Amino acid sequence: MSHDHGHIEGSNKNIALLIAALAALLALSETLGKSAQTAALSLHIEASNLWAFFQAKTIRMTTVRTAAEALEVNAAVAGSPAKEAVEKRLAAWRTTAARYESEPETREGRKELMERARETEKKRDYKLAAYHHLELSSAAFQLAIVLASAAVVTGVMVLAWIGGGLGAIGVVLAVIGIFAPTAVHFF
């Protein structure tokens, strides 16, 4: 009888170590997951801001082009005596409209804003994928801790083994989330 009691105590110590390791991995997975989630939210806001800037540039460009076309029509109809001034104004508006379309120096033309917004969306999607894998990893660690704890209470060792298996799955999910979150899609 004392031999069994010693075996159970030894098993409980091993399970306690398993639970401690799983809890540490859970804390790491949760921290990395929240970090990825925060980064994804920040990138989402940045992408939204870039698209809003893109829309503002589009509105400005359309307004300038419309004003130029209206001035052109009015000048042609009226036979404007200030033809040189009108042509100067038209050239300035066309230059402005072209700058709204593309401004590589500042990366604030519509073309560049679209590229920046899409790049930011890709980064956001990467971080979201990492977050989802790390959340699944955390769930696996939590379930593993519950099962390992139940093994201590009930003495049913298969629960500890299942908990260890879920812990291994949690590690795999965390590794995917950290190093290759877009390689595997679950949903």
Disulfide bonds with the S-S distance in Angstrom:
none
